[in-house]
Structures are given as structure tokens and as C-alpha cells.
């Protein structure tokens, strides 16, 4: 082996080592590692091989969390929760039993992790190696994105004082199956529910339970649907009742930074530059951006290349090209962006108990720009941050001529409703 070849192998191995420790938008804390990004500041990152060694019990349902089981394990869990120093007002409630989907009897495709909780496909070793979807795959991605949007809209309309996040989860589960789709979060590395419901200081991965939503709560609903072998992933904020002034500023700033980042997407641009757009926008308005979690590539695999960091970085995550599909999903905080992980190893909150907000689309890079595959439709609710945005007035669906045309259709429909 020549000196050059040996160097190339060592370099590739080093890059791969960093990539295997790259952040993920959906992982339990038990498999996080500390890595050092190219910016020099250490961060805790999350690997994709989550829930290692965890075995699935046989039978139709699993015992829920929040003290909802019997025996030593449940008692230990209850002790951990009672002794844990939670950052804010949100604490774990009681979880209902985990659902199991029998894809064969329902006649729907289910992901490879549905049975044992372990995804079978991994990301390419090098972070700049990104799958280009075929025209046939893009058709399926559009269909999955449309289903995810429909389910998210239905779940959002259910947000009101007194409803529990478990009831929202049941609705998400039912509506996903009704459309021939599997709710992607269910049993992904052991996640016990069909969606994530993150309230107030919960940054992400909130597990639905029996807590009732209260006036003034802000909640992120994170929905992913697996339809005919492909995932569509999106999330949105909803307000229970009327938001206070600080909540309005947080939601507007998060939304505008997200739209700015999505408007940057076009062939030839570097993925690494997305983060600076978000960070620059939110910092000058007094907010912080979470570094522990990231956006991701998506397709037949739930999480893959590229990793999308929502802060300034110089990671070698490749260039945008037609056929790439990925998510941008910034998590923006009122105070510190440092995370506190609950004993359930999933729920991540701010360490100071102040609120966090997030938005997410599955995006498709085209020769003409970018389209939101999970974009709003004619029946989607239009939120105040869309109506009052200084970055993009109205619903954002992309930068291509086709996306702009759909925006006008959605705008006309929403104007008619008003």
C-alpha cells in the first residue's frame, strides 16, 4: 500500500468515526457519546444504533411507563422518577400500554424495526455520501409526506384545554393506519408511542401520557408516517388557548429562522451552511439553538445522511443535489439550550425549565430549488406566525414554480375560510 493510499484510508476511517457519533433527531440518551465537532467545542451526540441489547416482550401489548407496570422494574422506575430533579412544571404522567401493529392482517407495509425495535439499515460511512432518490421513489416520498401532513393537521386540531397527550397519540395512531401507513416512531429503538408530544420546556421526544393540556401551553407535535416503504416526517407548534407575549416571540423567531434556512436550499449549496442561517437569526433576538439534536436524511430509512446541524459549523456533510430528501428541524430555546434527559432516556427538556419550540418539514431538492413534501394543504390551519412573518408571508411550500403555485392555492383556500 502506498503512503498516499494509507493516508486516504486513515482519513476515511477518522471521518467515519466522527460520523458514527453524529447527532440524530430521534434517539434515547443511553447511547449518546461525547464528540468534538470541527468548530472545537465539545458536544454530546447521539448515535443511530439506539436501544442496544433491549429485547421485545412477546404478546400484543407492552406495559406502559410512568409507574404503569408491576414488579421490581416498575418500582425502580418509579423511584428514579420521584427522585429526579425536573427542570420545570412538566413531569411524567402515566403511559397507556404500547400498541403493536400487525401489518400483515391490516395489509400495510411496516418498517423493519416494528417487531424488535432495531432498524436493520445503517447510514453510509462517509457523511457526504447522500442517497439520490429516483423519480419512482420521489412519488412515494410525496405520498408519505402528504399522509404525514394530513395526520399532523388532524392532531393539531385536537389540541385544546383538557385533552391528554395520550389521547392525541391514539388519534395519530388511528389516522395513520386509516391511511394505510405505519406511525414511524412506534417501537423505533423501543420508543413506546406513535408520535412525540413535547410541551413547554420539553425540547423533543416527549412521550404521550395522561397529562392534560392547560391554557397557555405550547406543544410540538412530531409526526412521521411510513407509507409503502417510505417515511414522511414533519412537526409543528400549537398553542393551547392564547399565547403570552414571550411565547409569541419564541414561536415567531423559531418559525422565521426555519423558513430562512429552507429558502437557502438549492443544488450546489453546502449542508453545513444551514446552521449559521438559523443561529444568526435567533441569537440576535435573544434565543439559543439546541446542538444535541439534528435534522437528517430520510427515505426508506428513517434517519440517514445528511446530518443537518442547526448552528454554525464546518462539518463535511456534503452538497445539496436534486433527488436529496432530508429534514430541517431547529429546536430554539428561551433560555439555555443545554438539555436535561429524563429517566425514561427519551424526553429532553431545557435545563432551566424555560420553553422550547420546533418546526420540521421533509424537503426535496429539485433542479429548480426545494419543495416541502410535508407542506400544508388547502385544509391545513394557518397559524399566526405564518400570517405575521416578515420572512415569508403565508404558508411556505418551497421555492420552485410548482411550490409557489400551490402556495397560492392554499392561500386562496385559507382566505375563503376566513
N, C-alpha and C positions, 0 to 999 in steps of 0.2 A: 504494500500500500504506500503510495507516495505521501510526502509530507502534506501536500495540499489536500489530498483525499482524507488523510487522518484529521486534519483541521476541520474539514467540512463535516465529518461525522461527529466530532466533538461539539461543534457549533450547533448542529441539528439536535443533538441529544440535550444540550443545555436549554435550547429554546423549547423543546418538547417537555422538559422537566418543569419549566415555568408554566407552560400551557396546561399541563395536567393539574396544576394547582390554581388554575384560573377560576375566577368567580362565576357563580351561577345564580340565576334568579330564583331557583327553587330547590333548596337543599336543607337538610337538618344540620344542626350545629355540630353533631358528633363527628363529622368528617371534615371540618374546617381545618385549614393549615395556615400558618403564617408564612407569607412570601414577601419578597421585596420587589416592587414594580420598578420599571426603568426610571421613574421620577425620583427614586431614592427613599421615599417614605414607606415604612413597613405597613402592610395591611393584612387583615385576616381574610383569607379567601376560602371559597367553597368548592369542593370537588364534585364531579358528576357521579362518582360511584358511591351513592348515598346508602345509608341504612345497611351497611355491610354486616353480614352474619345474622341478620334478622330473619326469622322464619315465619311463614304464614301458617296460622292455625287452620285446620280443616273445618268444614262446616259453612253454613250460609251467611252467618253474621259474626262480627267480632265485637268484643267488649269495647265500649267507648271509654274516653278519658274523663278527666275531671272528677275522679272518685267514683266513676260509674262501673266498677268491677268489684270482684271479691278476691280474697286471698292476700298472700304476702305482697305480691307485686303491686296490687291496688293500694294496699296500706302504705307501702313505701312511697308510692307516687303521691298519695295524699299528704304524707309527711313532708315531702320535698316542696309541694305547693304551698303548704301552710307556713313553712319556714322561709320561703323565698321572699326577698325584698323587691316587690314590684315597683316600677317607676312612677306609675300614675294611677288613675282610677280604674283602669281595665284590668281585671283579674280573670282567671279561668273559670268557666261555668261547667256545667255537666254536659258531656257529649252523648248523643244518641249512638246506638250501635252502628258500626261501619257497614255500609252496603257492599254487596258483591254483585257484579253484573255477569249474567250468563249470556255471552254474545251469541252462542250457537242457537239457543232457544229463541232469542229475540231477533236473530237474523241480521246482526250488526257486526262490523269489524271491531275488534278490541285490540289495544296495544299489547306489546309483548310482555309488559310488566304487570298486566292486570291481575294475573293469578298469583305470582310470587313476590311482586313488588320490585323486581330487579330488571331494569332496562338492559336489553341484550346488545344494543348498538352503541358504539363509542364515537367520539369526535375524531376527525383526522389529527394526526400527531402534531403537525405544524399549524400554528394559529391562523396563518394567511391562506390556508387551503380551504376553500369555501365551495360548497356544492352549488352548481348551476342547475336550476330546475328546467326540465323540458316543458314544451307547450302543454303536453298532457298533464304533467304534474302541476303546472300553474292553474289549470282548470280545476283540479281537485283542491288546491290551496284556496282558490276563490270560494269554492263551495263550503269548505271548512270554516273559512273566515266569516262567511255570511251566517252560518249557523251560530257561531260564537257570538256574533253581534246580536242576533235575534234573542238568544238566551240572556245576554247581558242586559239588553233593554227590558226584558220581562222581569229579571231580578231587580233592576233599578226601580221599576215602577212599584215594586213591593216594599221598598224602603219607607218606613213610617214609624211613628212612635208606637212602641209596644210589641212590634214583631221581633222574633228572635232570629239570630243569625242562622240557627239550625233550621228554622222554617224556610229561610231564603235558600239554604243549601238543598233542602228537599225539593224546592221548586226548580232549582238549577238542574238537579239530577233528573227529575221527571221531564223537563222540557228538552234536555239533551237527548234522552232516549226517544222521546216522541219524534224527534227529527232524524232518527237513525244514527245518532252519534253517541260516543262514549265520553263521559266527563273526564278529561285527561288527568287532572290532579289525583283522582281516586286511586289509591294504592301506589302512586308513583313514589318509589323508595319508601313505601309504607305510609304516605300521607293519608289520613283517615277519612277525608271528606271529598266532596265533588267540586268544591271551589274554595277560594280563600276569601275571608271576610275580615278586613283589617280596620279596626275602629280607633279613631283619635290618635293616641300615641303609638299604636301598632303600625310599624313600618311595612311589614309584609308577612305573609304566611300565617295570618290569623286563622285559627281553626274554629269553624262554626260550632256554637254551643247554645245553651239555653238563656244567655243574657239577652234581655230585651233592649232594643234601641231606645234612646232617650232624646228628648228635644235638644237640638243643638249638636248632636253627634255628627262627625264626618266619617264616612265609611268608604273604603275602597273595595269594590267587588272585582275579583280577578277570575276570569272565566276562560277556560280552554276546552275546546271540543275536538274530538278525534273522529273524523268522518272519512270512511273509505280509505283508511291508511294514512291520513294526513291531519296535522294539528292546526287549529286556528286559535290564536292567543290574544286576549285583549283585557284591559281593565279600565275602570273609570271611577271617579269620585261621585258620591251622592251625599246630600245633606239631609238630616232628619229635621224637618221644620225649617226654621230660618237660621242662617249662619251669622255669627258675630263678625265684627269688622276684621279682626285678626284672621279668622278663618277665610273670609273672602279674599284677603290679600294673599294668604298661603295658596289657596286653590288657583287664583288667577295667575300668580307667579309661576307655579308649577306647570300649569297648562301652557302658558306662553313660552316657557323655556323648552318644553316638549315640542311644540309646533315649530319653533325656530330650528330645533335640531332636525326635525323631519324635513323641513324645507331645504336643508343642506344636502339631502340625499340625491345623488345622481351618479352615473357611471364615471369612474376615474377619481372620485374623491376618496380620501383615506377614512377608514372607520374610526381611527384614533381621534380624529378632529371633532367628532360629535360631542365628546365630553366637555371640551373647552367652551363650546357654544352654550351648553346648559349651565356650567359653573359660572361663567361670566355674567349671565343674565340674573341668576338667583342671588349671587353674593352681593352685588351692588344694591339689592333690595333687602338685605339683612337676613338671608336664609342660608342653609347649608345643604350639601348634597351627600347622600349616603355612598360610601365607597366599598361596602362589604358585598353588595349585590349588583348584578349587571343584567343588561339585555343580552340577547342570544340569537343565534341562527335557529331556524325552525323549519320543519317539513314533515317527512315521515318519522323523524326523530324529534322528540320534544325540545331538547336543548342540545345545540351543537355550535360549530363555528358560524359566524364570528362572535366573539365576546364584545359587548358594547358597554364601555365604561362611561359613566355619567359625570365625569370630572376630567380636568386636563390631564393628559397622559401622552406617552410616546410609545405605547405598545405596538408591536408589529402585527397588527390584526388584519392586514390586507387592504385592498381597494375594492370599492363598490363596482359591481358589474351587472349587466342585465341578467335576470334569472335568479339573483340572490334574494332570499327571503329571510327576514330577521325582525327582531323587536327592538324598539326604543322604549324604555320604561323608567324614567327618572323618579327617584324617591327623595323628596325635598322636605326639610325639617324646619320648624320654627326656631329651635334651639340647636343643641348638639346633634350631629349626625352619627355619633357613636351609638352602637347598638347594644341592647341588653337582650340576651336569649333566655327564654323561659325554660323551666324544667322539661317541658314537652319536647324540647330540642328543635322545634319548628318556629314558634312565634318569636318575632324580633320586634322589640319596641325601642323607642328612643331612651337613652339613659336618664334624661332629665324629666321624662313624663310629658314633654311638650309634643304637639301634634305633628303628624307627617302626612304627606299627600303623594299620590302617584297616578300617572296615566300610562296607557300602553296600547300600541297597535302592532299587528303583524303587517310588515311592509314588504312590497315587491319593488325591486329596482327594475326599471324598463329602459329602453334606449332613449326615451323622452324625459325620464325623471324618476318619480316614485309614486306609487299608489298604495293606499291603505286597504289591505284585504279585509280588515275588520272595521271598515269605515261605517259611519252611520247611514241609515236608510230613511225612506220617506216617513216611516212611523216612529223613528227614534226621537226621544225627548231632546230638546235643545236647552243647554244649561246656561246660566248667567255668564260663565267665563267664556263661552263661545260668542255670546251676543256682545259682550263688553271688551273683547280682546283688542288690543292695539297692534297685535302682531298679525292676526288674520281674523277678520270679522265673519262670524258664522261658522258652520261646520267645515272642518278641514278634511278633505278626502285624498289630497295628493297634489302633485304639480303638473301632471300630464294633461293634455287637452281633454282626454276622456274623463279624468277625475274632476276637472273644472266643470265639465258639462253636468256631471252627476251632482256636484255641489249646488248648481242652480236648480236642479230638480228637487233636491232635498230642501233647499231654502224656500222654494215656492210652496212645498207641502207644509212646512212648518209655519209659514206666513198665513196659509189658509186656515190652519188650526187656531192661530191666534185671532 
